[in-house]
Amino acid sequence: MKASQKDFLRGLPPAAGGARIFFFCGPDEAGASAAAARVAAALPDAGDRVELSGADCKRDPALLGDEARSSSLFGGGRHIWVRANGDEAHDALAILIETGDAGAGAAAPVIVVATAATDKSRTAKLLEKRKDALVAMFHPPDLPNVASAVRAMADAAGLRLGGDLAERIARGAGLDVRLAQSEVTKLALYCDADPQSPKPATPEDHAAIGAATEEDGFAPLVNAVLGGELNRIGNEVRRLRELGLNPVGVALALERRAAQLAQIAARIGPNGKIPALGPGEKMQLGIFFKEERAITQQFERWTQPAARGARATRLDRLIPRLVQLHRSLLANSQIAELLLAQEMAEIARFAAKR
């Protein structure tokens, strides 16, 4: 079965209830991960979460089936969460399905978030016609869609958002639904709201919880790092500290720009030219006048071959590295700022190479 990105903006599509394998792909890793988290939270017996990487599944395709059919340490349920790149999980999923059809027994739910894959990939084709599987592709969202999702989050949390507050939260989160959910949760706590006792929320309430917007600092940081502007990195790191920007939020902003560059490359090819696009095409790709020069320069840098004679581009290496950075920041919150500063410098050095 297939679902669309819009199906997940307001909750879970009906098809999710009957699925046991979920494959979420596309250039918007944040949206795919948010949908995966929503699925995991809705599982009737989610139990323990077992995390596997796509590299694990590719190296040992039988591992996924072994984990999915193993019992939890304490006898409860479990679900498998796989973070893959492209079709890394294809063979493992094929074996899981084949052994299940041959009578190997019930398996725990499997959720795959596949960076750099699409709904036309081999893995998507393997799953899309099965009634026990759900495939969805996520593109970088636009402001109206994320604002609509924020309103749904607020309704579920018992918040009544007035005026343009939903759009303000969406814009402040950089159109990232995970950050938006975090903001709504904090706002609900601040307003002492819950579904049984709804409370109104105002822009003043939102300002009181100290939400920093992308305009406050994310965009200059992103442009300095991905533009290879080494002379600006020190000042941008200092500004990050002064503004109190969330390191995970900065990493997500870098992921979104990398996903945008990948989407542009998919549309026009790595040798295409952004200035040749029409105004409507640029708008569809999120290329607005204010950022067009920076995005064009970054596109030219990151679509170069990763090494002399290599088929992979620099962008092919960047996206998995940013995903790994995101995980490292979440796992090492005490030193997240230091880890982010080091990685930004390394990425900027790589971008600066000619």
N, C-alpha and C positions, 0 to 999 in steps of 0.2 A: 504494500500500500504506500501511497505517497501523500504527503501533506505539504501545505505551503507555509511560508514564513508568517503570513497573516493569521493562520490558524493558531499560532502560538502566542501572538501578541496579547490576547485576552485570556489565555488559559491553555488548557489541553484540548486538542481536537478529539472527537469521539473515537476515531480510529486507534488512538493511543491505548485505550482500555483493553483491546484484544491482542496487542502486540507484545512480543517477548524479546525482539531484537530491534534496536533503534539505531539508525545511522543518520547523524546530523553532520552536514558538510557545508561547503561554501566559503566565501571570503570573509564573512562576519563570524569570527571565532567566538566573540563575546555573545552574540545571539544564539549560536549553536550550543554553547556551554550553558547559557541560561535556560534554554529549552530542555537540555539534558538534566539539569538540576531540578527543573519542574517535574519531569517524568519520574526521577528518582524519589522525590518527595511524595508523589502520588501512588507509588507502588504499595499494594496492600500489605506486603511483608518484605519491606526493603532490606531489613537486617544489616549485616556487615557490608561495607563497600570495599571491594577488592579492585585495586587499580593496576592496570597493565599498560605498558606502552606499545605503540605500534611496532617498535623494533623488537620487543619481546615476542609479539605474535608472529612477526615475519621470521624470526630466528627459529621459533619452535611452534609451528602452526597447531600442534595438538594441545598446547598449553591452555588455550582459551576454553576448549571443551572440558579439559581436566578440572579447571577452576570452576567452571559453570556447573559441573555435576558433583562437586565436592561439598561436603557438609561444613557448615560454620563451626568454629571452634566450640561454641557454646550451644550448638544444636538448633539455632534459629535460622532465619532466612539470610540470604546474601544477594547482592547484585554485582555485576562486573562492569567496571568503567574503564574504557579503553581510549587513550588519547593517541591518535594515529596521524600520520602524514600521508596524504594521498591514499593509495590502495594497500597500505601495509597490512591491514587486517583482513584482506580478501580471502587468502587461503585458509586462515584460521576460522573465519566464519563459514566458509564452504565445508570444512571438515565438521564443524559443529552441527551444521544443518544435515549433512549426509549421515552422520552417526545418529542424530536424533530421528531421522526418517527411517533408519534401519532398526530402531527399537532400543537405543542406548538409554532411554529414560529422560525424564524432565530435566531441564536445565534452568539455572537462575537467569533472570533477565540480564541482557547484555546491552549496554549503552556505548556507542562509539561516536566520539567527536573527532572528525577527520579534517584537519587543516589541509588546504590545497586540493581537496577532492571536490567533485561536483556531482550533480544528480545524473550525469551521463557517464560516470566512472564505472569500472568493472564491478566494484562493490555495490554500487547503487543498482546496477542492472541485475545483480545476483538476488537482491532483496525486494525490489519494488513490486513484484507480482505475487509475493507471498502474503497470506492473510495474517501471519504471525510476525510480520516485520513492518517497520515504518521508516520511510526515507523522507527527509526534509532538507532543503537547501536554504541557506541564510545569506542574504545580501546585506551590505551596509544599509541600515534603515534610514528613513528620512524623519524629520522633526514631527510631522503630524502623526505618524505611526507610533513613534516612541511616546509622544504625549498621550496618545490613546492608551498605550500600555501602562503608563504611569497612573492614569485615572483608574484603570482596572486594579492595579496594585493598591491604590489608595482605598478603593471600595472594599477590597478584601481585608484591609487593615483597620477599617472603621474610620477613615479620614474623609472629610468633605473638602475638596480643593476648590477654592474660589478663584475667579478671574483667570489669569494666564499662568497660574502657579504650576500646573502640570507641564506646560511648555518650558517654564523656567527651570524646573527640575530636570527635564529631558535635556535641555541645552547645557545645563551645568554639569551633567553627567557625560557630556560629549557624545550623546546618543547611544550610550552603552547601557543596556537594560540591567546589567548586574549592578553597576554603580547607582543607577536610578532606584533599583530595589533597596539598596542599602540606605539611600537618602530617605525613601518613604518609610522604611522601618525605624530610622532614627527620629523622623518627624512624628510618627505615631507614638513612640515612647515619650517624646517631649510633650506632646499634646494629651498624653494619657488616654489615647483612643484605642478602642478595640471593636470588633464587629457587633458586639452586644450593646456597646455604648459609644456610638459614633460621635466624633467631635469635628468641628470645623478647623481648618488650618489656613493661616494667612501668610503672605510673603514675609511679614515680620517674624513669624515663627520659623520659617525656613532660614531666614538670615541669622536667627539666633543660634541655630545648630552649627553655624560656621561652614557651610558648604562652599568650597572653592570651585569656580567655573573654569572651563577650558580657556576662556579668554584671559583669565588671570595669569596663566603661565604655561599651559600645556602646548599651545601652538608654537611659540618661539622655541621651546625645548625640542619639540619634534623636528622643526625645520633645521635647527642647529645640528642635531645628531644625524638625521638622515641626509642632510645636505653636506655632511663632511666638513662642517665649519669648526675646525679644531680650536681656533682662537676664541670662539664664543662659549665653549663648553664650561670653562671655569666659572664664568659669570652666570651662566644658566643654572649650574648646580647651586651657586650661592643664592640665586633668586628662588630656587626650589625650596631651600631651607627657610628663607625669609618669609615666603608666602605660606609655608606649612603645607605644601602640596603633597598629596598622598602618593608615595612611590608606586603603589599598584595602579593608581589612576594614571600616572605618567606612562607606565608600561602599557596599559590598555590603549592610551592615545597613540603610542608608537605602533601597536598591533593594528589599530584601525587604519592608520596611514599606510602601513605595509599591505593590508588587505585591499585598500583602495588602489594602490599601485598595481597589485595583482589583477584586480578587476579591469583596470585600464588596459593592461597588457593582454588580457583575454579578449578584450573588445577590438583593439587596434593592432595587436601583435607587438613584440618587443622592439621592432624597428619602426613602428608607427610614430606619427608626430602629433602631439596634443594640439598645437596651434591649428592643425588642419581640421580639427573637429568643429562641427557647427555648435551654436549656442545651446540648442536643445540637447545635443549629445553630451556636452560638457556638464549641463545641469543634471542629467541622468547619472553621470559618473561622480557627482559631488565636486566638480571642479568649478569653484566660484572665483570671480575676478580677483578678490583679495589674496587668494592663495595660489592662483594659477601659475605664477612665475616660479614659486617654490616647488610646487608639485611637478611642473615640467622638468625642472633641474634634477629633482630627486628621481623621477622616472628614467631620465637618461643615464643617471649613475647606476641605478639598481637593476636595470635590464641588461647591463653589460655581462659578458660571460664571467662566471665566478673565478675562473682561472684560464690561462691561455689554452685554447683548444677545447675547453669544456663545453658541454651542451647545456648544463645547468647555469642559470643566471645567479647573480648576487642575491636577487630577491628570493630565489629558491632556498638559499642558505639562511637568509635573514628571518623568514617567517618561523621556522622551527626554533631558531635561537630566541626569538622574542617570546614564544610560548614557554620555553624552558625558563627564561628570565621571570616570567609571571609566576610560575610554580615556585621558583626559588624565593621570590619575595614573600609569597604567602607562607612558605615553610620557615622563613627566617626573618620574622617581622622585627626583631630587635636590631638587626643590622641591615634592614631593607634599604635604607638611604645610601649606605656605603656600597652595597651590592649594585644598586641602580647606577650610582655615579661611575663605578668601575666599568660597568657594561656599556653605558652611554659613551664613554671615552673609547672603548674598543670598537664599537659599531661606527663611531664617527671616523676613526682611523681607517677602517675598512672602506667606508664611503669615500674617503679622501683620495684613495689610491686611483691612479690613472691607468 
